[in-house]
């Protein structure tokens, strides 16, 4: 299996998203996959301007020469795409959205009936696309319910393009993952992420038991304790 993981956090290597992707990809490699991690924050990525040049004058190639075309060439050559992003305002980061907008050159301009959504129109792909996709998303809030709108959107996005959906790895209360002084405490969680990578390659998804461990509270006390701890932190940061 060939895997391309996109880290859509503007904080790059210092983000919770990055700290989740690393052990997950390590586990996939343990199971024999070839993986690559792309930090979108390292690209000088321009916005899609909606000029349609990639459909007319330079078919399949964007007017922006900023490194995105190189990533897209990898995008169409792998079996699995992992979309990694922090939850920003209950959806993806702007960085990941910019990248998704820039995938327009992968499609032809012609309007045809969408084979994945009969009765609706779509654009045929210009190249072969990945077989599978999955979502990885950390969130600062302690409750799982905050992911619901974004997960619903992502599931529809995967269905539109006919990819096999391998699920979502979601991490509430995730800000701690980006803190250097807590990394030793998180070893068990990272071990579980590594096991998840192995299971995804070997089984096509994460087992129910492991899935429960991946979403369990990292600290005891529940949401009330989490809120109090977070509010105490912000009070100290504001000098109160």
FIBAPA-351177 format. One record per atom (N, C-alpha, C): x, y, z. Coordinates in steps of 0.1 Angstrom, whole numbers, plus 5000, padded with zeros to 4 digits. Example, Ala and Ser with C-alpha at 12.3 -4.5 7.8 and 13.67 -1.06 7.14 Angstrom:
2
513249435078512349555078513249675078512849785071513749895071512950005079
END
This chain:
240
500849885000500050005000500950125000500550224991501250354991500350454998500950535007500050625015500650765014499850865012500251005012499351065023500051125033499351195044499551345042498551425043498551575043498351625057499351705061499251775074498751915071497551945074496952075071496952175082497852155092497952255103498952365100498652485102499552595099500752585109500652515120501752495130502752395126502452315115503452225110503852125120505252105122505752005131505452035146504952145149504652185163503152155166502452095157500952085158500551945164499351945169498751815174498551725162498151775150497951695138499251625135500351695135501651625131501951515141501751545154502151445164501251325164500051335158499151215156499551145143499951215132500251155120501551065121502551115128503851045129503650905133503150875145503050735149502050655140501050715135500050645126500850595114501650685108502350645096503450545099504050555111505050455115504450315116503250305121502550175122502250125108501850215099501550165085502850105079503950175082505250125076505649985083505249975096505549845102504749735095503649765090502749665083503149655068504149725063504649705050504249825040503549925045503150035036504350125033504250195022505250305019504450435021505050525030504250645034505150765031504350875029505051005028504151105035504751195042503951305049504351435043503351515039503451645033502951745043503851845047503451955055502952065046501652085045501152195036501652335040502052345053502552475058503852505052504552405046505852435040505752475025504552465020504352505006504052655005504452714995504052854992502852844983501752804990500552764982499652884980499452914967498453024963497052974963496153064965494753034964494352994949493352904948492752884934492053014931492253064919491653194914490353164906490053034903488853004895489053054881490253054875490453104862490252994851490252864855490052754847491152734836492252794838493352774829493752624829493652564840494052424841493052334833491952384829491052314820491152354806491852464803491752514789493152524783493952624787495252654781496352554785496352514798497352424803496652304810495952214802495152114808495952024818495452014830496051934841497052004849497352134845498452204852497952344856498252384869497752514874498752624869498152744869498952864865500052894876499752854889500652874900501752774900502952824900504152734900504652744915503952674924504352694938504552554946504652444938504952324945503752234946502552284944501352204946501152104935501652134923501552034912502351904916503551924922504351814926503551724936502851784946502151714955500951634948500351704939499251644931499751524923500951524918501451414911501651294920501851314933501951214943500551164947499651264948498251234951497651134942497851134930497251044920498050914919499150894926499950774925499950684937499050724947499050644959497750564960497650474970496450394972495550464983496150534992495450595004495850735006494950825007495150965011494650985025495451035034495051075048494951225048493751275051493551425052493751455067494851515071495051555085494851705087494051745096493751885099493251905113493652015119492952045132491552095129490652085138489252135137489252285139489052355129488952505130487552545127486952605137485552645136484652535130484852415135483952305133484152245118485252285112485552235099487052225097487552215085489052195083489752335084491052325084491852445084491752515070491952645069492052705056493152655047494252605053495352545046494952425038494152335045493752215038492652245028491852345031490752385021491452445008492552525010493252574998493752454990494352354996494852244989493752174981492652144988491552074981491052164969490952294971490552374959491552364948492852344951493852334941493852194934493052104938492951974931492151984918491652094915490852114903491552064890492852074888493452024876493351874874493051804885492851654884491651614877490751704873489451674867489351744853488551684845488251744832487051844833486951934824485852034825484451974821484451864814483151814809482151784820480951814817479851774827479251644822479251544831478751414829477851374841477051274839476351224851477351154860477251194873478151144883477850994886478750904883478450764885478350734900478950814909478850794923477550854929476950944922475651014927474751024915474050914911473150914900472151024900471951094889471051204888471651334890472951334894473651464897474851474887475251594884476351614874477651614882478751584874480051584880481051604869482351614872483451624863484251494863484551434851485351304851486751334855487351244862488751254866489651254854490751334854491751334843492751214845492951184858493951074861493250974870493950864872493450764882493650824895492650804904492650864917492950754928493250794940493450704951492250614953492450494958491350404961490650434974491350484983490850504997491250645003490450685013490750805020490350795034490950865043490550875057490851005063490251035074490451165081491151145094492051245097492651245110492451395115491851405127491551545131491551555146492451645152492451685166491551805168491051815180490251925184490551975198490452105201490752155214489652125224488452115220487352085229487351945234486851915246486951785252485951685247484851725240483751635236483851595221483451475219483451415205482451485196481351535201480251595193480651705184481851775188482251885180482651845166483051725164483551675151482351645141481151635146480051585138479851655125479751785124479551855111480651825101481851825106483051805097483051665092482851565100482851425096481751405086480651465088479551445079479951495065480551615065480951675052482051585046483051535054484051455048483551325042482651265049482051135044481351165030480751275028480051305016481151335005482251405009483351435000483951304995484151205003484751074999483751004990482451014993481450944984481451004970481551144970481451204957482551154947483751134953484851084944485050934944484150864950484150724949485250654956485850714966486950654974486350564984487050464988486650374999487050455012486050465021486250545033486750455044487950485049488550395059488350455073487550555074487150605088487850725092487650765104488250895109488950865123490050915125490750915138490651055144489851065154489451195160490051205174490551315178491151335191490651465198489651455207489251565214490251595225490251725230491151765240492551745236492851785224494151745218495251845219495051965225496052065225497352015232497151935242498251885249499251805241498851755229499751675221500851755215500651885214501651975209502652025219502451985232503352045242504451945245505651995244506851915246506951845259506551915270506751865283505751755287504751725278503751615281504051495272505051495263505151385254505351255261506151255272506351125279505051065284504151155288502851105293501951045283502151085270501351045259501750915252502850855257503350735250502350625247501450605257500450495255499450535243499150665242498250705231498950695218500250735218500950725205501150575201501350485211501450345208500150295202498950345207497750305201497550365186498050485184498050535170498950445161500050405166500950315158500150185155499550125165498750005162497650035152497050155153495950185143496550185129497750235127498350235114498550095109498950005118499049865114497749805110496749825118495349765115494749825102494949945100494450005087495049935075496349915075496949845064496549695063496449635075496249485075494749455074493949535080492449505081491549595074492049705069491249805062490549895071490849905084490249985094490749955108490250035117490650015131489549935138490049835147489149755154488349835164487149785168486349855178487049885191487749785196488349805209489449915208490249915198491250015196490650155194489550155186488850275184488350345197487950265206487450315219488650375227489750315226490950365233491450495227491350505214491850625207490950755210489750735215488850845218488650865233489250775241489150785255489750915261489350965272489951085278491351065281492251155277493651145280493851175295492951255301493151285316491851255323491851205335490651175342489851305346488551285349487851395354486651445345486751415332485651445323485651595319484651635313484551775306484751885316484051875328484151975338485552005343486251895346487651915350488451965339488251925327488951975315488752125314487552165315487252315313487952395324487852345337488552415348490052425345490652315341492052325339492452415327491652415317491852505305491652645309490652675317490352815321491452865331491952775339493052825348494252855340494552775329495652805321495552945314494352965308494153095301494153215311493653195323493753295333495253335336496053225337497553255340498153325328497753285316498353345304497953495303496753525308496353665308496853745320497553675329498053745341497053775352495953695352494953705362495353625375
END
